[in-house]
């Protein structure tokens, strides 16, 4: 499943790298501790987090994440956006909290369409 | 210092890391990753090197005044050294424990300082050395085997 499909199904707002939504999402990871995400997430994951500062872009880029989704309608900081545009990493915003969003994405990724 | 005397160095570069400046945190490890990626190394090797570089870089930014991360590529291994000028680590054994951290509240709020940095560095390195002098600084040496992963 690509990011675009997840964006449409879950009504996410795309904040940057809108041209890069065809990337395949192979899994997901939810977490706000950057070292935990660094150690345990995988390439192709969609990362669900509440952190909005620019260091999330470095983590997503180092781990080759498909993209980042911010929860609870939290917006990325301006320098986060700037860096994500440079690195071409999609950042999306969801109104849902991390629990709900993770559950929905897990369901989408594990159910055959 | 090469780990194997017969091994010759094919690439070396040092990167400066400024302590306390989170705005650039992650840029050195991002550069290291792209250098290694261009060398056609196995994905797993690139990822491990990126992780240990990142954690070392964050440690320098979080705790030290300044530091250098030195990437050296030999025929069989990648060596990453992190040398900082900072407070040093009084009890290395304690600092290596998962969950132990001396990070400030401000650092923790950003999602750093969970006490996983050194622990992750050790578990993702094929060989890891640490030494530290209180009041002077800390030296980390991480070795990643180039052909360890299949």
Boltz contact constraints between the chains, C-beta under 6 A:
constraints:
  - contact:
      token1: [A, 32]
      token2: [B, 111]
      max_distance: 6.0
  - contact:
      token1: [A, 33]
      token2: [B, 111]
      max_distance: 6.0
  - contact:
      token1: [A, 33]
      token2: [B, 114]
      max_distance: 6.0
  - contact:
      token1: [A, 34]
      token2: [B, 111]
      max_distance: 6.0
  - contact:
      token1: [A, 34]
      token2: [B, 112]
      max_distance: 6.0
  - contact:
      token1: [A, 35]
      token2: [B, 114]
      max_distance: 6.0
  - contact:
      token1: [A, 35]
      token2: [B, 116]
      max_distance: 6.0
  - contact:
      token1: [A, 35]
      token2: [B, 117]
      max_distance: 6.0
  - contact:
      token1: [A, 35]
      token2: [B, 120]
      max_distance: 6.0
  - contact:
      token1: [A, 38]
      token2: [B, 51]
      max_distance: 6.0
  - contact:
      token1: [A, 39]
      token2: [B, 120]
      max_distance: 6.0
  - contact:
      token1: [A, 51]
      token2: [B, 111]
      max_distance: 6.0
  - contact:
      token1: [A, 53]
      token2: [B, 110]
      max_distance: 6.0
  - contact:
      token1: [A, 55]
      token2: [B, 25]
      max_distance: 6.0
  - contact:
      token1: [A, 55]
      token2: [B, 26]
      max_distance: 6.0
  - contact:
      token1: [A, 58]
      token2: [B, 26]
      max_distance: 6.0
  - contact:
      token1: [A, 58]
      token2: [B, 30]
      max_distance: 6.0
  - contact:
      token1: [A, 61]
      token2: [B, 30]
      max_distance: 6.0
  - contact:
      token1: [A, 62]
      token2: [B, 29]
      max_distance: 6.0
  - contact:
      token1: [A, 62]
      token2: [B, 33]
      max_distance: 6.0
  - contact:
      token1: [A, 62]
      token2: [B, 50]
      max_distance: 6.0
  - contact:
      token1: [A, 62]
      token2: [B, 54]
      max_distance: 6.0
